[in-house]
Amino acid sequence: MRGVAWLAAACALSLAALGRTTPSGGAQPTSAATSVALDAGTLATALPAPAPALPTHIPVTAPNYEVLDAGSDRPIRILPAATASPNRRVMVYLHGYCGDVNAVGAFVPAATAHGTVLALLGDQPCKDKPGRFKWTRDAHALDQRIQRAIRLVNHTHHWDLDGNDVTLFGYSQGALRAEALVRYYGKRYPRVILGGPPRRLSVEHFKQVRAIAVFGGELEDTHDMMGGAEDLIAAGFQARFFLLPGVDHGDFGGELAGNLALSEILDFVSAPPSTAPGQAAMPTKVAQ
């Protein structure tokens, strides 16, 4: 499984980091019996400088997208499948509210091992964030955009991506739009990945979907995410909730953790339908 390879890489990096740690990294203890009077100047030089602020999210390398002109629509961002000749499988990524489409950089190898990736931009510009976009509620228009994008990519590259067998990956607001798409056009989207959905999923919207993966970060509120996955499992769907360790909303934990997580998630949604009546409702915590 792809997840095993990513886990081995994570362990190797962790061991390398431990090898660089000095045995005496902590400060020497100060005797409670000793008191030293320090003036302001001495105190300023004695105290260590404050640690630099850590970034809110771990930065990732921007994907090396091919950007395809779509005429009157927004440009289509393409990551070809990792195989020598792309197979028919395609994954469509829908970013979050005014989100960064380059967030895909956290999991490019895992995603392209699955198939060709198409990343679309939302249909409304964000006034306070130039170059960012959000999604309207028009599921029909979005489905048509996806189908046109697949046809245009096929025509341009002479590929045969299957517009009726799409793995749909929506994050945050994109997860809401993905849920709306499968509600009306579920036969086209048999595999669904929903990252950080902001509200509890509605079971009746997934009647035509084969497998649903829901995931969230350990540092965000995942109550409704887990609840939605539990509802789907109880109704007999092949569904599972995945917990990304140590990250908040909008973060995949960097490229190593992001690829490991998506590899496990794609293994799950791509597996043959389970014959068991249900699966454990407890979250699957992605290994690091």
Secondary structure by P-SEA (a helix, b strand, c coil): caaaaaaaaaaaaaaaaaaacccccccccccccbbbbbcaaaaaaaccccccccccccccccccccccccccccbbbbbcccccccccbbbbbbbccccccccccccaaaaaaacbbbbbbcccccccccccccccccaaaaaaaaaaaaaaaaaaccccccccccbbbbccaaaaaaaaaaacccccccbbbbccccbbbbccccccccbbbbbbbccccaaaaaaaaaaaaaaccccbbbbbccccccccccaaaaaaaaaaaaaaaacccccccccccccccccc
